[in-house]
Structures are given as structure tokens and as C-alpha cells.
Amino acid sequence: MSTDALKKPVETGLISVARPRLLIVDDDDCVRDALSRFFKLRGFEVDQARDGLEAVEKCAGHVYDLVTMDLEMPNMGGREAIERIRCIHPALPIIVLTGYTKLLDDRPIPGISGVLTKPVSLWKIDEEIHKLILRDVADGPQTQR
């Protein structure tokens, strides 16, 4: 597949969202790099964080349109990071990407926008992100820029 097929702009019918900004949080370098490359080709601005602590620090200093969050990470896990990010940006969409969905069955995380189980295709993640970003465009701005 050529990379040109990946370079479609993010569109909402008549509205085009200018370079949505994502934060990809995962302790696995391969996962972060693959997601980052894919979404940059799709027209997103992408930042990365290796753990929940770095994610909270980045969210305190930047505004994101969406965060993908792993759960099991060193230093600070995804559950605690989500709670802290919610204090900073209460309406920020957060998608949990995890191989440990049993953790969510035992203790659901309030306020998450979705859960995808690893391994998951890049296209499925793209579909979920677009649904959330397009919903937020239709609903109006949720956070200050």
C-alpha cells in the first residue's frame, strides 16, 4: 500500500479539522512509534509519552484533541494518569489501548471515551479516533486552546 492512501485529511463533511493533536501513551517503543508514524501520515500532530507520569506532564503543558492510553506502564499506570488528566482537561477524549481488558472488567475507569484491545489494527484505532474528534467538532470546542 502506498503512503498516499494514508495521507487523507481529517474531514467532517464540509468542515476540515486542521491537524488534530494526539498524545500516544505507551511504554512499548514499537507501539508508540507505529502509532505515531501512522497518524502523522494521516495528517495529525503527534506527541508521545512513555508512561503515565510523562503523559500528565505533557497534558499540563499542551492541549490535545485526544489521548490514547495504555494501562500497564512503569512509574505511573494509565488508570492514575487518566484520573490526573481529568483534573486538568475534564472533557478530553481518552481511548484506552490495552492487552489487559480484565483490569477494566474488575475496575472500570470512569470518563474514558473507549477501549480497544491489543493487538488492534491501526485502521480500527483511526476509526475510533475520527469518531471522537468529529463528534467534538460537531459539539463545539470542549477545551480552551
VENRANOR-V555343 format. One record per pair of residues at least 12 apart in sequence whose C-alpha atoms are under 6 Angstrom apart, sorted by the first residue. I is the first residue (numbers start at 1). J is the second residue. If there is no record, write none. Layout:
<<I/J> <I/J>>
This chain:
<<6/41> <6/42> <7/41> <7/42> <8/42> <9/43> <19/43> <19/44> <19/45> <20/44> <20/65> <21/44> <21/45> <21/46> <21/64> <21/65> <22/46> <22/64> <22/65> <22/66> <22/67> <23/46> <23/47> <23/48> <23/67> <24/48> <24/67> <24/68> <25/48> <25/49> <25/50> <25/68> <25/69> <26/50> <26/70> <27/50> <27/51> <27/73> <51/73> <52/76> <52/77> <52/78> <52/81> <53/76> <56/85> <66/93> <66/94> <67/94> <68/94> <68/95> <68/96> <69/96> <69/97> <70/96> <70/97> <70/98> <93/113> <94/112> <94/113> <95/113> <95/114> <95/115> <96/115> <97/116> <97/117> <98/117> <98/118> <99/117> <99/118>>
